[in-house]
Amino acid sequence: MSSHTRSALERDFSSSGGNQSLAGEARTQAYLREQARSNRIAPNVPTVYGTFNDGACNTYLVMEHIDALSFRAWVDAPCISDEEHEHRTTTAVTAIAKALSWLLTCPIPEGDTIGPVGGGCIQHSFFDMEEAPVPLVSAAALEKYVNKALTRRPGRPQDTVSFADEACIFSHSDVSLDNFLWDPATQRVWLTDCQHINVLPESFCSFYLHTSTDPIVQAVSAALNFPTSSQLGLLKSANGIVIQSGTSSFGLDAYGNPSLGRK
């Protein structure tokens, strides 16, 4: 099994490669880096140099080295008072919410492809192992997948979801103090680890923000005040079925159509 390792090097490294998941993450981070460079309210995003495989089943993403602490290290620093810890937590939540506010309004690439920039399997907490079983190519395909899951609800009316009228946005589903760097001297924030930043219908952002039990995510969600999707209940039902079904594609292909040989 391949392992994903992020390597922050201070020198340029131009070789690229690796598996599809990490390659998608690299493309997403590179795209967000370009978008952030021209926006003064955007968080900082490290430059991506490439991905490579070392020939021993280890894949690496090579990016710019950032000389800053993670919010986790800063908030949980030893020998600080409870009052200071609370102040730092509030500072972190506010800064992360500001970064996500920019991300939610960041222009997405042209076309109707969802998931990581350039395509690939969606990385999101909605799915078992946080990864879609097939590289669903559009919101319409994702809609078919969710509705197929809903058909497995025993004794329930066959309600369905629709993403046709929803905008697709960059949705982050791994918001934590570990995934943002912070320089308290300059108050600069760095967005790192873009694996779970994917282009998805708005309901999936709502699903993550309004169902997480993590206190930091809940605090960030409250600060963002992101709307609760009218389809949240159905997504929660579908999510339960998806998790119970493991990596099943429910017999669908990347377009959400029946595929022989898939379960």
C-alpha positions in Angstrom: 0.0 0.0 0.0 1.4 3.4 -0.9 1.9 6.0 1.7 1.5 9.7 1.2 4.3 11.9 2.5 4.5 15.6 2.3 8.1 16.9 2.0 8.8 20.5 2.5 12.2 21.3 1.0 14.0 24.6 0.8 15.4 24.0 -2.7 13.5 23.7 -5.9 12.5 20.2 -7.1 11.0 19.9 -10.5 10.3 16.2 -10.9 6.7 15.1 -10.7 4.8 11.8 -10.5 3.0 9.8 -7.9 -0.4 8.3 -7.7 -3.7 9.9 -8.8 -4.8 11.1 -5.4 -1.5 12.9 -4.5 -1.3 14.3 -8.1 -4.7 15.7 -7.7 -3.8 17.3 -4.5 -0.7 18.9 -6.1 -2.8 20.3 -8.9 -5.3 21.7 -6.5 -2.6 23.4 -4.4 -0.9 24.8 -7.4 -4.2 26.3 -8.7 -5.0 27.8 -5.3 -1.5 29.2 -5.1 -2.0 31.1 -8.4 -5.5 32.4 -7.3 -4.1 33.5 -3.9 -1.2 35.4 -5.4 -3.5 38.0 -7.0 -5.8 38.5 -4.0 -4.6 40.5 -1.0 -7.2 39.0 1.4 -6.3 35.4 0.5 -4.3 33.1 2.7 -0.8 32.2 1.6 -0.4 28.9 -0.3 3.0 27.2 -0.6 4.4 26.7 -4.1 4.2 23.1 -5.4 7.4 21.7 -7.1 6.0 18.3 -7.9 5.3 14.8 -6.8 7.5 11.7 -7.2 7.6 8.0 -6.2 10.8 6.6 -4.7 10.3 3.2 -6.1 9.4 1.7 -2.7 5.7 2.5 -2.7 6.2 5.9 -1.1 4.8 8.9 -2.9 6.0 12.4 -2.0 4.6 15.9 -2.7 7.4 18.4 -2.8 6.5 22.0 -1.9 8.0 25.3 -0.7 9.3 25.2 2.8 7.4 27.6 5.1 9.2 28.7 8.3 6.1 29.0 10.4 4.3 27.0 13.2 1.1 25.1 12.7 -1.8 26.5 14.6 -1.7 23.3 16.6 1.8 23.9 17.8 1.1 27.6 18.5 -2.2 27.0 20.4 -0.9 24.1 22.4 2.5 25.5 23.2 3.7 24.5 26.7 3.8 26.7 29.7 1.1 29.2 28.6 -1.8 30.2 30.8 -5.3 29.0 30.3 -6.2 32.6 29.3 -3.5 32.7 26.7 -4.6 29.3 25.4 -8.1 30.5 25.0 -6.9 33.7 23.3 -4.8 31.7 20.8 -7.6 29.3 20.1 -9.9 32.2 19.3 -7.2 33.8 17.1 -6.8 30.5 15.2 -10.5 30.0 14.6 -10.9 33.6 13.3 -8.0 33.3 11.0 -9.0 29.9 9.7 -12.6 31.1 9.1 -11.2 34.1 7.1 -9.1 31.7 5.0 -12.1 29.5 4.3 -14.2 32.5 3.5 -11.8 33.3 0.7 -11.7 29.6 -0.4 -15.5 29.5 -0.7 -15.5 32.4 -3.1 -12.4 31.4 -5.0 -13.2 31.0 -8.7 -13.2 27.3 -9.7 -11.6 26.0 -12.9 -13.6 26.2 -16.1 -15.7 23.1 -17.0 -18.0 20.9 -14.9 -15.4 18.6 -13.4 -15.7 18.0 -9.7 -13.2 16.7 -7.1 -9.6 17.7 -7.1 -8.5 20.2 -9.8 -8.0 18.3 -13.0 -10.2 15.4 -12.0 -9.8 12.3 -9.8 -11.6 10.6 -6.9 -13.3 13.0 -4.6 -11.6 13.3 -1.2 -14.3 14.1 1.4 -15.6 13.0 4.7 -18.9 12.0 3.1 -17.3 8.8 1.7 -15.9 5.7 3.3 -12.2 6.2 3.9 -12.9 9.8 2.9 -12.5 8.9 -0.8 -15.1 8.3 -3.5 -15.0 4.7 -4.9 -14.9 6.0 -8.5 -13.7 9.3 -10.0 -17.1 10.9 -10.5 -16.8 13.4 -13.3 -19.6 15.9 -12.6 -22.2 17.1 -10.1 -24.8 15.1 -12.1 -22.8 11.9 -11.7 -22.4 12.6 -7.9 -26.2 13.2 -7.7 -26.8 9.8 -9.3 -24.4 8.2 -6.8 -26.1 9.8 -3.8 -29.6 8.9 -5.0 -28.5 5.3 -5.7 -27.4 5.1 -2.0 -30.8 6.5 -0.9 -32.6 3.6 -2.7 -31.1 1.3 -0.1 -33.0 2.9 2.8 -35.4 0.2 4.0 -39.0 1.2 4.2 -38.4 4.8 3.4 -40.0 6.9 0.6 -37.7 7.3 -2.3 -36.7 10.9 -1.8 -33.9 12.2 -4.0 -31.3 14.9 -3.9 -30.7 17.4 -6.7 -27.6 19.4 -7.3 -28.7 20.9 -10.6 -29.4 24.4 -9.1 -26.4 24.4 -6.7 -23.2 26.2 -7.4 -20.0 24.2 -7.2 -17.4 25.6 -4.8 -14.1 24.7 -3.2 -15.1 22.7 -0.2 -12.6 21.9 2.6 -13.4 18.7 4.6 -10.3 18.5 6.8 -10.3 21.7 8.8 -7.9 21.4 11.7 -5.3 23.3 13.5 -2.7 21.1 11.9 -3.5 22.2 8.3 -2.9 25.9 8.7 0.4 27.5 9.4 0.7 30.8 11.4 3.4 33.4 11.8 2.3 35.4 14.9 4.8 38.2 14.2 3.3 39.0 10.8 -0.1 37.4 11.3 0.3 35.6 8.0 -1.8 32.4 7.5 -0.7 29.6 5.2 -3.1 27.1 3.8 -1.5 23.6 3.6 -2.6 20.0 2.9 -5.0 20.5 0.1 -6.0 16.8 -0.2 -9.5 17.4 1.1 -10.1 20.6 -0.8 -12.3 19.6 -3.7 -14.8 21.3 -6.1 -18.2 20.1 -5.0 -21.9 21.2 -4.8 -22.5 23.6 -1.9 -24.5 20.9 0.0 -21.2 19.0 0.6 -19.7 22.0 2.3 -22.8 22.3 4.4 -22.7 18.6 5.3 -19.1 18.9 6.6 -19.5 22.1 8.5 -22.9 21.2 10.1 -22.3 17.5 11.0 -18.7 17.6 12.4 -18.3 16.9 16.1 -14.9 18.5 16.2 -14.9 21.6 18.4 -12.6 23.6 16.1 -14.7 22.8 13.1 -17.9 23.7 15.0 -16.3 27.1 16.0 -15.1 27.8 12.5 -18.6 26.9 11.1 -20.2 29.3 13.6 -17.8 32.0 12.5 -18.5 31.4 8.8 -22.2 31.1 9.2 -22.4 29.0 6.1 -26.1 28.2 5.1 -27.5 24.9 6.1 -28.5 22.9 3.0 -32.1 22.0 2.6 -30.8 18.6 1.6 -28.7 18.0 4.7 -31.1 15.4 6.1 -30.9 13.3 2.9 -27.1 13.7 2.7 -26.8 12.4 6.3 -29.0 9.4 5.4 -27.0 8.7 2.3 -23.7 9.1 4.2 -24.8 6.4 6.7 -25.5 4.0 3.8 -22.2 4.9 2.0 -20.1 4.3 5.2 -21.9 0.9 5.8 -21.3 -0.1 2.2 -17.5 0.6 2.4 -15.9 1.2 -1.0 -19.0 0.1 -3.0 -19.8 2.2 -6.1 -23.4 0.8 -6.0 -22.7 -0.5 -9.5 -22.1 2.9 -11.0 -19.3 4.2 -13.2 -17.7 7.6 -13.2 -20.7 9.1 -15.0 -23.2 7.7 -12.5 -24.4 5.1 -15.0 -24.8 1.4 -14.4 -21.5 -0.4 -15.0 -21.0 -4.1 -15.5 -18.7 -5.7 -13.0 -19.1 -3.0 -10.3 -21.0 -3.4 -7.0 
